[in-house]
Amino acid sequence: MNKASIIMCMAVIAAAMPARAQQVKYSVSGTYSAEGKQVYLVDQLTEKAIDSTVVAQGKFSFEGAAEKDALMAVQAKGKSWQTLFFNDGTPVAVNVNDSTLTGSPLNERLTKRDLEQALLSKAFWAKVSKMSEDEMRAHEEEISKEYNDMMDAQIAFANRMFKEERNSLIPVAFAQLYFFDNGAEAYDDLVKEQVPFANHPFLKKTKDQVAAMLKPEEGPKTAFIGQQFTDLEMADPEGKMHKVSELVGEGKWVLVDFWASWCGPCRAEMPNVLEAYNKYHAKGFEVVGVSFDNKKGAWVRAIDQMKLPWLQLSDLKGWECAAAPIYKIDAIPDNILIDPQGKIVDRALRGKPLQKRLQKIFGE
């Protein structure tokens, strides 16, 4: 083989090899009052510690190299809180005692945003941690509402970060709540808009994780999609028997919503279902509620409290509800969307994914 051929072969091999990510040096110093405590440097992408050290005389440090703009964190053993930063080449100093950080403007702003989000849940968890199991059961409905309010506030915060920090990497750190609310398909919109963080590996990983949680390839969340629905017959609150098939056909799309009055996430989702019903009912969208309640009074009160206008059915058998084995329901809220021909076309639609699915169907 002559010299020209060797050079050509080397070029072909080089082109076939994946490009190595740019490595950037990191320098992390820190203070912590817990003498002798183990402190870790964590790569958020792999969720593994890439280095560790022990606090000596109230101080610790890490030095090395990692992928440019990698999302990293400093975490002390026994503490759930992590202080996040992007590996942008600027040294960072972390105070583990109060979770503050000094470094580049980007990382200082990230820390400020992260602590701001933490305040949204601090009071709730402080309250719950002091309650006994009996107290939690006695105040179940109140706790459920407070939890849902807290999650709504955190989701709103994540959505705000994706607007206010559109031109920085900061939204990457809040991606999980953003995708849970907007659906994993929102990632495609970010790529189209060419936002600076669209190709960040941690964003892609988070999108895939949320997609797997919301729409796993196997299991109840996608079970029966593409199949004809199996009819259900149960009583309404007045005791009159109804079948789901009464509403299917004649151009109607039917959402069968599996819920219960005692299910906090179910009740939190109802305003979203109600919004969809009010918007598309006149265009041929129907909803049938199938409750996993076992107490009629609680079931009827919840319907009245939330002012749900659609047909409600239940056999009042709780988890022994006839719908459970038919549609492999092991958790609620859950739902199935049935097209006018009686075929199940989607499942487990919640939040904005439900709105977007109906928007595609009804054209607005």
Secondary structure, 3 states (H helix, E strand, C coil): CCHHHHHHHHHHHHHHCCCCCCEEEEEEEEECCCCCCEEEEEECCCCEEEEEEECECCEEEEEEEEECCCEEEEEECCCCCCEEEECCCCCEEEECCCCEEECCHHHHHHHHHHHHHHHHHHHHHHHHHCCCHHHHHHCHHHHHHHHHHHHHHHHHHHHHHHHHCCCCCHHHHHHHHHHHHHCCCHHHHHHHHCCCCCCCHHHHHHHHHHHHHHCCCCCCCCCCCCCECCCCEEECCCCCEEEHHHCCECCEEEEEEEECCCCHHHHHHHHHHHHHHHHHHHHCEEEEEEECCCCHHHHHHHHHHHCCCCEEEECCCHHHCCHHHHHCCCCCCEEEEECCCCEEEEECCCHHHHHHHHHHHHCC
